[in-house]
């Protein structure tokens, strides 16, 4: 199987989009956990458990975003190579 090498610009794009989405997603997850914790008047331990429960799906989503970004960059590089 032939592997396509990504240029540095594509790697920078993948890192940038993944970082942007991750920061926004984790901020929203943290705000959600904080709001629910305050609404239910949870103690510190329960708040941390809630943050972990909300954070794990966020990590999965960030992984999916990274995978989609990589696939997108690979498709662009491969289509550019076919056209050249």
Biotite code that builds the C-alpha atoms (Angstrom):
import biotite.structure as struc

atoms = struc.array([
    struc.Atom([0.000, 0.000, 0.000], chain_id="A", res_id=1, res_name="UNK", atom_name="CA", element="C"),
    struc.Atom([1.390, 3.375, -1.006], chain_id="A", res_id=2, res_name="UNK", atom_name="CA", element="C"),
    struc.Atom([1.518, 5.977, 1.749], chain_id="A", res_id=3, res_name="UNK", atom_name="CA", element="C"),
    struc.Atom([1.070, 9.637, 0.929], chain_id="A", res_id=4, res_name="UNK", atom_name="CA", element="C"),
    struc.Atom([3.325, 12.074, 2.750], chain_id="A", res_id=5, res_name="UNK", atom_name="CA", element="C"),
    struc.Atom([1.694, 15.215, 4.030], chain_id="A", res_id=6, res_name="UNK", atom_name="CA", element="C"),
    struc.Atom([3.477, 18.528, 3.570], chain_id="A", res_id=7, res_name="UNK", atom_name="CA", element="C"),
    struc.Atom([4.300, 20.642, 6.622], chain_id="A", res_id=8, res_name="UNK", atom_name="CA", element="C"),
    struc.Atom([1.503, 23.082, 5.785], chain_id="A", res_id=9, res_name="UNK", atom_name="CA", element="C"),
    struc.Atom([-1.049, 20.291, 5.884], chain_id="A", res_id=10, res_name="UNK", atom_name="CA", element="C"),
    struc.Atom([0.259, 19.067, 9.227], chain_id="A", res_id=11, res_name="UNK", atom_name="CA", element="C"),
    struc.Atom([0.022, 22.608, 10.570], chain_id="A", res_id=12, res_name="UNK", atom_name="CA", element="C"),
    struc.Atom([-3.571, 22.821, 9.302], chain_id="A", res_id=13, res_name="UNK", atom_name="CA", element="C"),
    struc.Atom([-4.497, 19.534, 10.965], chain_id="A", res_id=14, res_name="UNK", atom_name="CA", element="C"),
    struc.Atom([-2.968, 20.663, 14.251], chain_id="A", res_id=15, res_name="UNK", atom_name="CA", element="C"),
    struc.Atom([-4.648, 24.066, 14.037], chain_id="A", res_id=16, res_name="UNK", atom_name="CA", element="C"),
    struc.Atom([-8.156, 22.814, 13.335], chain_id="A", res_id=17, res_name="UNK", atom_name="CA", element="C"),
    struc.Atom([-7.895, 20.093, 15.957], chain_id="A", res_id=18, res_name="UNK", atom_name="CA", element="C"),
    struc.Atom([-6.658, 22.558, 18.575], chain_id="A", res_id=19, res_name="UNK", atom_name="CA", element="C"),
    struc.Atom([-9.392, 25.066, 17.751], chain_id="A", res_id=20, res_name="UNK", atom_name="CA", element="C"),
    struc.Atom([-12.193, 22.527, 18.004], chain_id="A", res_id=21, res_name="UNK", atom_name="CA", element="C"),
    struc.Atom([-10.676, 20.900, 21.111], chain_id="A", res_id=22, res_name="UNK", atom_name="CA", element="C"),
    struc.Atom([-10.457, 24.183, 23.018], chain_id="A", res_id=23, res_name="UNK", atom_name="CA", element="C"),
    struc.Atom([-14.031, 25.114, 22.162], chain_id="A", res_id=24, res_name="UNK", atom_name="CA", element="C"),
    struc.Atom([-15.335, 21.644, 22.967], chain_id="A", res_id=25, res_name="UNK", atom_name="CA", element="C"),
    struc.Atom([-13.531, 21.398, 26.305], chain_id="A", res_id=26, res_name="UNK", atom_name="CA", element="C"),
    struc.Atom([-14.648, 24.906, 27.268], chain_id="A", res_id=27, res_name="UNK", atom_name="CA", element="C"),
    struc.Atom([-18.257, 23.970, 26.545], chain_id="A", res_id=28, res_name="UNK", atom_name="CA", element="C"),
    struc.Atom([-17.917, 20.668, 28.426], chain_id="A", res_id=29, res_name="UNK", atom_name="CA", element="C"),
    struc.Atom([-16.359, 22.431, 31.402], chain_id="A", res_id=30, res_name="UNK", atom_name="CA", element="C"),
    struc.Atom([-19.068, 25.090, 31.420], chain_id="A", res_id=31, res_name="UNK", atom_name="CA", element="C"),
    struc.Atom([-21.727, 22.397, 31.235], chain_id="A", res_id=32, res_name="UNK", atom_name="CA", element="C"),
    struc.Atom([-20.202, 20.452, 34.129], chain_id="A", res_id=33, res_name="UNK", atom_name="CA", element="C"),
    struc.Atom([-19.805, 23.643, 36.163], chain_id="A", res_id=34, res_name="UNK", atom_name="CA", element="C"),
    struc.Atom([-23.411, 24.710, 35.530], chain_id="A", res_id=35, res_name="UNK", atom_name="CA", element="C"),
    struc.Atom([-24.908, 21.313, 36.369], chain_id="A", res_id=36, res_name="UNK", atom_name="CA", element="C"),
    struc.Atom([-22.692, 21.053, 39.440], chain_id="A", res_id=37, res_name="UNK", atom_name="CA", element="C"),
    struc.Atom([-23.861, 24.444, 40.665], chain_id="A", res_id=38, res_name="UNK", atom_name="CA", element="C"),
    struc.Atom([-27.490, 23.763, 39.816], chain_id="A", res_id=39, res_name="UNK", atom_name="CA", element="C"),
    struc.Atom([-27.508, 20.482, 41.733], chain_id="A", res_id=40, res_name="UNK", atom_name="CA", element="C"),
    struc.Atom([-25.256, 21.869, 44.507], chain_id="A", res_id=41, res_name="UNK", atom_name="CA", element="C"),
    struc.Atom([-22.784, 18.996, 44.185], chain_id="A", res_id=42, res_name="UNK", atom_name="CA", element="C"),
    struc.Atom([-19.733, 18.665, 46.402], chain_id="A", res_id=43, res_name="UNK", atom_name="CA", element="C"),
    struc.Atom([-16.194, 18.728, 44.975], chain_id="A", res_id=44, res_name="UNK", atom_name="CA", element="C"),
    struc.Atom([-15.877, 14.981, 44.461], chain_id="A", res_id=45, res_name="UNK", atom_name="CA", element="C"),
    struc.Atom([-19.182, 14.724, 42.633], chain_id="A", res_id=46, res_name="UNK", atom_name="CA", element="C"),
    struc.Atom([-18.240, 17.749, 40.513], chain_id="A", res_id=47, res_name="UNK", atom_name="CA", element="C"),
    struc.Atom([-14.989, 16.081, 39.459], chain_id="A", res_id=48, res_name="UNK", atom_name="CA", element="C"),
    struc.Atom([-16.821, 12.859, 38.617], chain_id="A", res_id=49, res_name="UNK", atom_name="CA", element="C"),
    struc.Atom([-19.316, 14.828, 36.531], chain_id="A", res_id=50, res_name="UNK", atom_name="CA", element="C"),
    struc.Atom([-16.459, 16.609, 34.747], chain_id="A", res_id=51, res_name="UNK", atom_name="CA", element="C"),
    struc.Atom([-14.884, 13.258, 33.867], chain_id="A", res_id=52, res_name="UNK", atom_name="CA", element="C"),
    struc.Atom([-18.216, 11.898, 32.653], chain_id="A", res_id=53, res_name="UNK", atom_name="CA", element="C"),
    struc.Atom([-18.630, 14.926, 30.389], chain_id="A", res_id=54, res_name="UNK", atom_name="CA", element="C"),
    struc.Atom([-14.944, 15.017, 29.408], chain_id="A", res_id=55, res_name="UNK", atom_name="CA", element="C"),
    struc.Atom([-14.574, 11.472, 28.087], chain_id="A", res_id=56, res_name="UNK", atom_name="CA", element="C"),
    struc.Atom([-17.054, 11.901, 25.209], chain_id="A", res_id=57, res_name="UNK", atom_name="CA", element="C"),
    struc.Atom([-15.330, 15.210, 24.461], chain_id="A", res_id=58, res_name="UNK", atom_name="CA", element="C"),
    struc.Atom([-12.022, 13.386, 24.048], chain_id="A", res_id=59, res_name="UNK", atom_name="CA", element="C"),
    struc.Atom([-13.672, 10.927, 21.675], chain_id="A", res_id=60, res_name="UNK", atom_name="CA", element="C"),
    struc.Atom([-15.078, 13.788, 19.623], chain_id="A", res_id=61, res_name="UNK", atom_name="CA", element="C"),
    struc.Atom([-11.689, 15.510, 19.437], chain_id="A", res_id=62, res_name="UNK", atom_name="CA", element="C"),
    struc.Atom([-10.194, 12.246, 18.163], chain_id="A", res_id=63, res_name="UNK", atom_name="CA", element="C"),
    struc.Atom([-12.893, 12.072, 15.508], chain_id="A", res_id=64, res_name="UNK", atom_name="CA", element="C"),
    struc.Atom([-12.224, 15.672, 14.466], chain_id="A", res_id=65, res_name="UNK", atom_name="CA", element="C"),
    struc.Atom([-8.501, 14.919, 14.167], chain_id="A", res_id=66, res_name="UNK", atom_name="CA", element="C"),
    struc.Atom([-9.200, 11.826, 12.082], chain_id="A", res_id=67, res_name="UNK", atom_name="CA", element="C"),
    struc.Atom([-11.536, 13.771, 9.773], chain_id="A", res_id=68, res_name="UNK", atom_name="CA", element="C"),
    struc.Atom([-8.960, 16.546, 9.384], chain_id="A", res_id=69, res_name="UNK", atom_name="CA", element="C"),
    struc.Atom([-6.272, 14.018, 8.457], chain_id="A", res_id=70, res_name="UNK", atom_name="CA", element="C"),
    struc.Atom([-8.549, 12.307, 5.933], chain_id="A", res_id=71, res_name="UNK", atom_name="CA", element="C"),
    struc.Atom([-9.446, 15.662, 4.403], chain_id="A", res_id=72, res_name="UNK", atom_name="CA", element="C"),
    struc.Atom([-5.814, 16.741, 4.049], chain_id="A", res_id=73, res_name="UNK", atom_name="CA", element="C"),
    struc.Atom([-4.853, 13.365, 2.585], chain_id="A", res_id=74, res_name="UNK", atom_name="CA", element="C"),
    struc.Atom([-7.663, 13.591, 0.029], chain_id="A", res_id=75, res_name="UNK", atom_name="CA", element="C"),
    struc.Atom([-6.525, 17.072, -1.012], chain_id="A", res_id=76, res_name="UNK", atom_name="CA", element="C"),
    struc.Atom([-2.898, 15.978, -1.390], chain_id="A", res_id=77, res_name="UNK", atom_name="CA", element="C"),
    struc.Atom([-3.876, 12.874, -3.355], chain_id="A", res_id=78, res_name="UNK", atom_name="CA", element="C"),
    struc.Atom([-6.140, 14.845, -5.700], chain_id="A", res_id=79, res_name="UNK", atom_name="CA", element="C"),
    struc.Atom([-3.353, 17.392, -6.251], chain_id="A", res_id=80, res_name="UNK", atom_name="CA", element="C"),
    struc.Atom([-0.911, 14.569, -7.055], chain_id="A", res_id=81, res_name="UNK", atom_name="CA", element="C"),
    struc.Atom([-3.336, 13.033, -9.554], chain_id="A", res_id=82, res_name="UNK", atom_name="CA", element="C"),
    struc.Atom([-3.806, 16.372, -11.289], chain_id="A", res_id=83, res_name="UNK", atom_name="CA", element="C"),
    struc.Atom([-0.059, 17.024, -11.636], chain_id="A", res_id=84, res_name="UNK", atom_name="CA", element="C"),
])
